Amino acid sequence: MKKPLTILFLMLCGNILLAQNLEVQTFGHANDKPIIFLHGGPGYNSVSFEKTTAEALAKNGFFVISYDRRGEGRNEPLTAAYTFNETFDDINQIFKSFNLKKVSLIGHSFGGVIATLFADNYPDKINSLILVGTPVSMQETLKNIVSKSKAIYLEKDDKVSLNYINMLEKMDSTSLEYSSYSFMHAMSNGFYATKSPNQDAIALYKTFQSDTLLKKYASKMGYVAPQKFWKNEQYTTISLRENLENLKAKKVKVFAIYGKEDGLYSEEQIENLKSILGDSKVIYLDNCSHSVFIDQQKEFIESIKKWTK
């Protein structure tokens, strides 16, 4: 049930409808340290974070704000321009609606791209920027996926899949088709899943079988958002290195956390990120893939607590 903003500060959690009809979920007490979570995609949603991790973060002293971008997930019915400036406007509206001065931004996957660009544009509004499984270079990420997939197919002598990879390698790597097919190979090769989840992660993943909202949205990807974001922003060519260097120069605190079993990224990419941010600001976790906040939730929350002091 949606709650009016007038009773927001009496709530521990709830769903809020902002003035521009964007539905936002909150967890915790509004006087606690604010965090805004930005989900992956384009075309995905924040449900898996909310249902597994948001309340746990709130219990550790955070006011957690989470939402699906305009035109995506639960906000898919809203008219959207699918531009970065529009996402910035919506984030700024969240600041205004909740009377926020500075927040910590957690950006997961593509959400980390948006978080970084927002922080570079509005550094004075950022306490900490936390990247979670974020593609710092989309081209490096896509080519890593193709390379790893090809190695798997060669080992299996999977000639059919190798044929598809050969065709993919001849495509324009900046095209939306190249990106879409690459992520399809990543999915089919298990790049998003850890092979040896711990008991806490196993328990969290069981909620995907029982929770109605998770069942509906956990694997639901929209098709319009990727097409429109690519048309407007050419996101398949994005590199965040310059933005991250800018944030360092502006004294904005930036941290990153990745899983060693996240097949989207090579160890070399993680080392490159360490060279930008510093070794101590990048955590690389065992038994962990793309959904770091599920695969290694305790380490994730402890890291957030440390980085947002």
Contacts in CASP RR format, 6 or more apart in sequence:
PFRMAT RR
TARGET T0000
AUTHOR 0000-0000-0000
METHOD contacts of the structure
MODEL  1
MKKPLTILFLMLCGNILLAQNLEVQTFGHANDKPIIFLHGGPGYNSVSFE
KTTAEALAKNGFFVISYDRRGEGRNEPLTAAYTFNETFDDINQIFKSFNL
KKVSLIGHSFGGVIATLFADNYPDKINSLILVGTPVSMQETLKNIVSKSK
AIYLEKDDKVSLNYINMLEKMDSTSLEYSSYSFMHAMSNGFYATKSPNQD
AIALYKTFQSDTLLKKYASKMGYVAPQKFWKNEQYTTISLRENLENLKAK
KVKVFAIYGKEDGLYSEEQIENLKSILGDSKVIYLDNCSHSVFIDQQKEF
IESIKKWTK
1 15 0 8 1.000
2 15 0 8 1.000
2 16 0 8 1.000
2 17 0 8 1.000
2 23 0 8 1.000
3 11 0 8 1.000
3 14 0 8 1.000
3 15 0 8 1.000
3 16 0 8 1.000
4 17 0 8 1.000
5 16 0 8 1.000
5 18 0 8 1.000
5 97 0 8 1.000
8 16 0 8 1.000
8 26 0 8 1.000
8 30 0 8 1.000
8 98 0 8 1.000
9 30 0 8 1.000
9 31 0 8 1.000
11 26 0 8 1.000
11 30 0 8 1.000
12 27 0 8 1.000
12 28 0 8 1.000
12 29 0 8 1.000
12 58 0 8 1.000
13 25 0 8 1.000
13 26 0 8 1.000
13 27 0 8 1.000
13 28 0 8 1.000
13 55 0 8 1.000
13 58 0 8 1.000
14 25 0 8 1.000
14 26 0 8 1.000
14 27 0 8 1.000
15 23 0 8 1.000
15 24 0 8 1.000
15 25 0 8 1.000
15 26 0 8 1.000
16 23 0 8 1.000
16 24 0 8 1.000
16 25 0 8 1.000
16 26 0 8 1.000
16 97 0 8 1.000
17 23 0 8 1.000
17 24 0 8 1.000
18 24 0 8 1.000
18 93 0 8 1.000
18 94 0 8 1.000
18 97 0 8 1.000
19 93 0 8 1.000
19 97 0 8 1.000
20 90 0 8 1.000
20 93 0 8 1.000
21 78 0 8 1.000
22 67 0 8 1.000
22 70 0 8 1.000
22 75 0 8 1.000
22 78 0 8 1.000
22 90 0 8 1.000
22 93 0 8 1.000
23 67 0 8 1.000
23 68 0 8 1.000
23 74 0 8 1.000
23 75 0 8 1.000
24 65 0 8 1.000
24 66 0 8 1.000
24 67 0 8 1.000
24 94 0 8 1.000
24 97 0 8 1.000
25 46 0 8 1.000
25 50 0 8 1.000
25 54 0 8 1.000
25 65 0 8 1.000
25 66 0 8 1.000
25 67 0 8 1.000
26 63 0 8 1.000
26 64 0 8 1.000
26 65 0 8 1.000
26 66 0 8 1.000
27 50 0 8 1.000
27 54 0 8 1.000
27 55 0 8 1.000
27 57 0 8 1.000
27 58 0 8 1.000
27 62 0 8 1.000
27 63 0 8 1.000
27 64 0 8 1.000
27 66 0 8 1.000
28 55 0 8 1.000
28 58 0 8 1.000
28 59 0 8 1.000
28 61 0 8 1.000
28 62 0 8 1.000
28 63 0 8 1.000
28 64 0 8 1.000
29 58 0 8 1.000
29 61 0 8 1.000
29 63 0 8 1.000
30 63 0 8 1.000
30 98 0 8 1.000
31 63 0 8 1.000
32 58 0 8 1.000
32 61 0 8 1.000
32 62 0 8 1.000
32 63 0 8 1.000
33 61 0 8 1.000
33 62 0 8 1.000
33 63 0 8 1.000
33 104 0 8 1.000
33 127 0 8 1.000
33 308 0 8 1.000
34 62 0 8 1.000
34 63 0 8 1.000
34 65 0 8 1.000
34 98 0 8 1.000
34 100 0 8 1.000
34 102 0 8 1.000
34 103 0 8 1.000
34 104 0 8 1.000
35 57 0 8 1.000
35 62 0 8 1.000
35 63 0 8 1.000
35 64 0 8 1.000
35 65 0 8 1.000
35 103 0 8 1.000
35 104 0 8 1.000
35 105 0 8 1.000
35 106 0 8 1.000
35 304 0 8 1.000
35 308 0 8 1.000
36 65 0 8 1.000
36 66 0 8 1.000
36 91 0 8 1.000
36 94 0 8 1.000
36 103 0 8 1.000
36 104 0 8 1.000
36 105 0 8 1.000
36 106 0 8 1.000
37 46 0 8 1.000
37 49 0 8 1.000
37 54 0 8 1.000
37 64 0 8 1.000
37 65 0 8 1.000
37 66 0 8 1.000
37 106 0 8 1.000
37 107 0 8 1.000
37 108 0 8 1.000
38 69 0 8 1.000
38 105 0 8 1.000
38 106 0 8 1.000
38 107 0 8 1.000
38 108 0 8 1.000
38 111 0 8 1.000
38 112 0 8 1.000
38 114 0 8 1.000
38 115 0 8 1.000
39 45 0 8 1.000
39 46 0 8 1.000
39 49 0 8 1.000
39 66 0 8 1.000
39 68 0 8 1.000
39 69 0 8 1.000
39 72 0 8 1.000
39 107 0 8 1.000
39 108 0 8 1.000
39 109 0 8 1.000
39 110 0 8 1.000
39 111 0 8 1.000
40 107 0 8 1.000
40 108 0 8 1.000
40 109 0 8 1.000
40 110 0 8 1.000
40 111 0 8 1.000
40 112 0 8 1.000
41 72 0 8 1.000
41 109 0 8 1.000
41 110 0 8 1.000
41 111 0 8 1.000
41 221 0 8 1.000
41 225 0 8 1.000
41 226 0 8 1.000
42 69 0 8 1.000
42 72 0 8 1.000
42 82 0 8 1.000
42 110 0 8 1.000
42 225 0 8 1.000
42 226 0 8 1.000
42 228 0 8 1.000
42 229 0 8 1.000
42 235 0 8 1.000
43 69 0 8 1.000
43 72 0 8 1.000
43 73 0 8 1.000
43 221 0 8 1.000
43 222 0 8 1.000
43 223 0 8 1.000
43 224 0 8 1.000
43 225 0 8 1.000
43 226 0 8 1.000
44 72 0 8 1.000
44 73 0 8 1.000
44 109 0 8 1.000
44 110 0 8 1.000
44 220 0 8 1.000
44 221 0 8 1.000
44 222 0 8 1.000
45 68 0 8 1.000
45 72 0 8 1.000
45 73 0 8 1.000
45 74 0 8 1.000
45 217 0 8 1.000
45 220 0 8 1.000
46 66 0 8 1.000
46 67 0 8 1.000
46 68 0 8 1.000
47 68 0 8 1.000
47 73 0 8 1.000
47 74 0 8 1.000
47 213 0 8 1.000
47 214 0 8 1.000
47 216 0 8 1.000
47 217 0 8 1.000
47 218 0 8 1.000
48 208 0 8 1.000
48 214 0 8 1.000
48 217 0 8 1.000
48 218 0 8 1.000
48 291 0 8 1.000
48 294 0 8 1.000
49 66 0 8 1.000
49 108 0 8 1.000
49 293 0 8 1.000
50 66 0 8 1.000
51 207 0 8 1.000
51 211 0 8 1.000
51 213 0 8 1.000
51 214 0 8 1.000
52 204 0 8 1.000
52 207 0 8 1.000
52 293 0 8 1.000
52 294 0 8 1.000
52 297 0 8 1.000
53 293 0 8 1.000
53 294 0 8 1.000
53 297 0 8 1.000
53 300 0 8 1.000
53 301 0 8 1.000
54 64 0 8 1.000
54 66 0 8 1.000
56 297 0 8 1.000
56 301 0 8 1.000
57 64 0 8 1.000
57 301 0 8 1.000
57 304 0 8 1.000
58 64 0 8 1.000
60 301 0 8 1.000
60 304 0 8 1.000
60 305 0 8 1.000
62 304 0 8 1.000
62 308 0 8 1.000
65 94 0 8 1.000
65 98 0 8 1.000
65 103 0 8 1.000
67 75 0 8 1.000
67 90 0 8 1.000
67 94 0 8 1.000
68 74 0 8 1.000
68 75 0 8 1.000
68 76 0 8 1.000
69 75 0 8 1.000
69 80 0 8 1.000
69 87 0 8 1.000
69 90 0 8 1.000
69 114 0 8 1.000
69 225 0 8 1.000
70 78 0 8 1.000
70 79 0 8 1.000
70 80 0 8 1.000
70 86 0 8 1.000
70 87 0 8 1.000
70 90 0 8 1.000
71 77 0 8 1.000
71 78 0 8 1.000
71 79 0 8 1.000
71 80 0 8 1.000
71 82 0 8 1.000
71 224 0 8 1.000
71 225 0 8 1.000
72 80 0 8 1.000
72 222 0 8 1.000
72 225 0 8 1.000
73 217 0 8 1.000
73 220 0 8 1.000
73 222 0 8 1.000
74 217 0 8 1.000
76 222 0 8 1.000
76 224 0 8 1.000
80 86 0 8 1.000
80 225 0 8 1.000
80 228 0 8 1.000
81 228 0 8 1.000
81 232 0 8 1.000
82 224 0 8 1.000
82 225 0 8 1.000
82 228 0 8 1.000
82 229 0 8 1.000
82 231 0 8 1.000
82 232 0 8 1.000
82 233 0 8 1.000
83 229 0 8 1.000
83 232 0 8 1.000
83 233 0 8 1.000
84 114 0 8 1.000
84 117 0 8 1.000
84 233 0 8 1.000
87 114 0 8 1.000
87 118 0 8 1.000
88 117 0 8 1.000
88 118 0 8 1.000
88 121 0 8 1.000
88 122 0 8 1.000
91 118 0 8 1.000
92 122 0 8 1.000
94 100 0 8 1.000
95 101 0 8 1.000
95 103 0 8 1.000
95 125 0 8 1.000
100 125 0 8 1.000
101 125 0 8 1.000
102 124 0 8 1.000
102 125 0 8 1.000
102 126 0 8 1.000
102 127 0 8 1.000
103 125 0 8 1.000
103 126 0 8 1.000
103 127 0 8 1.000
104 126 0 8 1.000
104 127 0 8 1.000
104 128 0 8 1.000
104 129 0 8 1.000
104 130 0 8 1.000
104 304 0 8 1.000
104 307 0 8 1.000
104 308 0 8 1.000
105 112 0 8 1.000
105 115 0 8 1.000
105 118 0 8 1.000
105 119 0 8 1.000
105 126 0 8 1.000
105 128 0 8 1.000
105 129 0 8 1.000
105 130 0 8 1.000
106 115 0 8 1.000
106 130 0 8 1.000
106 132 0 8 1.000
106 304 0 8 1.000
107 114 0 8 1.000
107 115 0 8 1.000
107 130 0 8 1.000
107 131 0 8 1.000
107 132 0 8 1.000
107 134 0 8 1.000
108 132 0 8 1.000
108 133 0 8 1.000
108 134 0 8 1.000
108 292 0 8 1.000
108 293 0 8 1.000
109 132 0 8 1.000
109 133 0 8 1.000
109 134 0 8 1.000
109 135 0 8 1.000
109 290 0 8 1.000
110 134 0 8 1.000
110 135 0 8 1.000
110 235 0 8 1.000
111 134 0 8 1.000
112 131 0 8 1.000
112 132 0 8 1.000
112 133 0 8 1.000
112 134 0 8 1.000
113 134 0 8 1.000
113 135 0 8 1.000
113 235 0 8 1.000
113 238 0 8 1.000
113 240 0 8 1.000
115 129 0 8 1.000
115 130 0 8 1.000
115 131 0 8 1.000
115 134 0 8 1.000
116 129 0 8 1.000
116 131 0 8 1.000
116 134 0 8 1.000
116 240 0 8 1.000
116 243 0 8 1.000
116 244 0 8 1.000
116 247 0 8 1.000
117 240 0 8 1.000
117 243 0 8 1.000
119 125 0 8 1.000
119 126 0 8 1.000
119 129 0 8 1.000
119 243 0 8 1.000
119 247 0 8 1.000
119 252 0 8 1.000
119 254 0 8 1.000
120 243 0 8 1.000
120 246 0 8 1.000
120 247 0 8 1.000
123 247 0 8 1.000
123 250 0 8 1.000
123 252 0 8 1.000
126 252 0 8 1.000
126 253 0 8 1.000
127 253 0 8 1.000
127 308 0 8 1.000
128 253 0 8 1.000
128 254 0 8 1.000
128 255 0 8 1.000
128 307 0 8 1.000
128 308 0 8 1.000
129 247 0 8 1.000
129 252 0 8 1.000
129 253 0 8 1.000
129 254 0 8 1.000
129 255 0 8 1.000
130 254 0 8 1.000
130 255 0 8 1.000
130 256 0 8 1.000
130 257 0 8 1.000
130 303 0 8 1.000
130 304 0 8 1.000
130 307 0 8 1.000
130 308 0 8 1.000
131 254 0 8 1.000
131 255 0 8 1.000
131 256 0 8 1.000
131 257 0 8 1.000
132 256 0 8 1.000
132 257 0 8 1.000
132 258 0 8 1.000
132 292 0 8 1.000
132 293 0 8 1.000
132 300 0 8 1.000
133 256 0 8 1.000
133 257 0 8 1.000
133 258 0 8 1.000
133 259 0 8 1.000
133 262 0 8 1.000
133 264 0 8 1.000
133 265 0 8 1.000
133 290 0 8 1.000
133 292 0 8 1.000
134 240 0 8 1.000
134 256 0 8 1.000
135 141 0 8 1.000
135 238 0 8 1.000
135 264 0 8 1.000
135 265 0 8 1.000
136 239 0 8 1.000
136 240 0 8 1.000
136 241 0 8 1.000
136 244 0 8 1.000
136 269 0 8 1.000
136 272 0 8 1.000
136 273 0 8 1.000
136 276 0 8 1.000
137 238 0 8 1.000
137 239 0 8 1.000
137 240 0 8 1.000
137 241 0 8 1.000
137 269 0 8 1.000
138 179 0 8 1.000
138 235 0 8 1.000
138 236 0 8 1.000
138 237 0 8 1.000
138 238 0 8 1.000
138 239 0 8 1.000
139 173 0 8 1.000
139 174 0 8 1.000
139 236 0 8 1.000
139 237 0 8 1.000
139 239 0 8 1.000
140 266 0 8 1.000
140 269 0 8 1.000
141 264 0 8 1.000
141 265 0 8 1.000
141 269 0 8 1.000
142 173 0 8 1.000
142 178 0 8 1.000
142 179 0 8 1.000
142 182 0 8 1.000
142 236 0 8 1.000
143 173 0 8 1.000
144 263 0 8 1.000
144 264 0 8 1.000
144 265 0 8 1.000
144 266 0 8 1.000
144 269 0 8 1.000
145 182 0 8 1.000
145 183 0 8 1.000
145 185 0 8 1.000
145 186 0 8 1.000
145 191 0 8 1.000
145 263 0 8 1.000
145 264 0 8 1.000
146 165 0 8 1.000
146 168 0 8 1.000
146 169 0 8 1.000
146 182 0 8 1.000
146 185 0 8 1.000
148 189 0 8 1.000
148 191 0 8 1.000
148 263 0 8 1.000
148 266 0 8 1.000
149 161 0 8 1.000
149 165 0 8 1.000
149 182 0 8 1.000
149 185 0 8 1.000
149 186 0 8 1.000
149 189 0 8 1.000
150 162 0 8 1.000
150 165 0 8 1.000
152 158 0 8 1.000
152 189 0 8 1.000
153 161 0 8 1.000
153 162 0 8 1.000
153 165 0 8 1.000
154 162 0 8 1.000
161 185 0 8 1.000
164 181 0 8 1.000
164 185 0 8 1.000
165 185 0 8 1.000
168 178 0 8 1.000
168 181 0 8 1.000
168 182 0 8 1.000
168 185 0 8 1.000
171 177 0 8 1.000
171 178 0 8 1.000
171 181 0 8 1.000
172 178 0 8 1.000
173 236 0 8 1.000
174 234 0 8 1.000
174 236 0 8 1.000
174 237 0 8 1.000
175 236 0 8 1.000
176 226 0 8 1.000
176 227 0 8 1.000
176 230 0 8 1.000
176 236 0 8 1.000
178 236 0 8 1.000
179 226 0 8 1.000
179 230 0 8 1.000
179 236 0 8 1.000
180 226 0 8 1.000
186 192 0 8 1.000
186 263 0 8 1.000
186 264 0 8 1.000
190 263 0 8 1.000
191 262 0 8 1.000
191 263 0 8 1.000
191 264 0 8 1.000
191 289 0 8 1.000
191 290 0 8 1.000
192 262 0 8 1.000
192 263 0 8 1.000
192 264 0 8 1.000
192 289 0 8 1.000
192 290 0 8 1.000
192 291 0 8 1.000
193 261 0 8 1.000
193 289 0 8 1.000
193 290 0 8 1.000
194 201 0 8 1.000
194 259 0 8 1.000
194 261 0 8 1.000
194 287 0 8 1.000
194 288 0 8 1.000
194 289 0 8 1.000
194 295 0 8 1.000
195 261 0 8 1.000
196 287 0 8 1.000
197 205 0 8 1.000
197 287 0 8 1.000
197 295 0 8 1.000
198 287 0 8 1.000
198 295 0 8 1.000
198 296 0 8 1.000
200 297 0 8 1.000
200 298 0 8 1.000
201 294 0 8 1.000
201 295 0 8 1.000
201 296 0 8 1.000
201 297 0 8 1.000
204 294 0 8 1.000
204 297 0 8 1.000
205 294 0 8 1.000
207 214 0 8 1.000
208 214 0 8 1.000
208 215 0 8 1.000
208 218 0 8 1.000
209 215 0 8 1.000
229 235 0 8 1.000
230 236 0 8 1.000
241 276 0 8 1.000
244 254 0 8 1.000
244 276 0 8 1.000
244 277 0 8 1.000
245 276 0 8 1.000
247 254 0 8 1.000
248 254 0 8 1.000
248 276 0 8 1.000
248 277 0 8 1.000
253 307 0 8 1.000
254 277 0 8 1.000
254 281 0 8 1.000
255 277 0 8 1.000
255 281 0 8 1.000
255 282 0 8 1.000
255 283 0 8 1.000
255 303 0 8 1.000
255 307 0 8 1.000
256 273 0 8 1.000
256 277 0 8 1.000
256 281 0 8 1.000
256 282 0 8 1.000
256 283 0 8 1.000
257 282 0 8 1.000
257 283 0 8 1.000
257 285 0 8 1.000
257 292 0 8 1.000
257 299 0 8 1.000
257 300 0 8 1.000
257 303 0 8 1.000
258 265 0 8 1.000
258 270 0 8 1.000
258 282 0 8 1.000
258 283 0 8 1.000
258 284 0 8 1.000
258 285 0 8 1.000
258 288 0 8 1.000
258 292 0 8 1.000
259 284 0 8 1.000
259 285 0 8 1.000
259 286 0 8 1.000
259 288 0 8 1.000
259 289 0 8 1.000
259 290 0 8 1.000
259 292 0 8 1.000
259 295 0 8 1.000
259 296 0 8 1.000
260 267 0 8 1.000
260 284 0 8 1.000
260 285 0 8 1.000
260 286 0 8 1.000
260 287 0 8 1.000
260 288 0 8 1.000
261 287 0 8 1.000
261 288 0 8 1.000
261 289 0 8 1.000
262 288 0 8 1.000
262 289 0 8 1.000
262 290 0 8 1.000
263 289 0 8 1.000
263 290 0 8 1.000
264 290 0 8 1.000
270 282 0 8 1.000
270 284 0 8 1.000
273 282 0 8 1.000
274 281 0 8 1.000
274 282 0 8 1.000
283 299 0 8 1.000
283 303 0 8 1.000
285 292 0 8 1.000
285 295 0 8 1.000
285 296 0 8 1.000
285 299 0 8 1.000
287 295 0 8 1.000
287 296 0 8 1.000
288 295 0 8 1.000
288 296 0 8 1.000
289 295 0 8 1.000
292 300 0 8 1.000
293 300 0 8 1.000
END
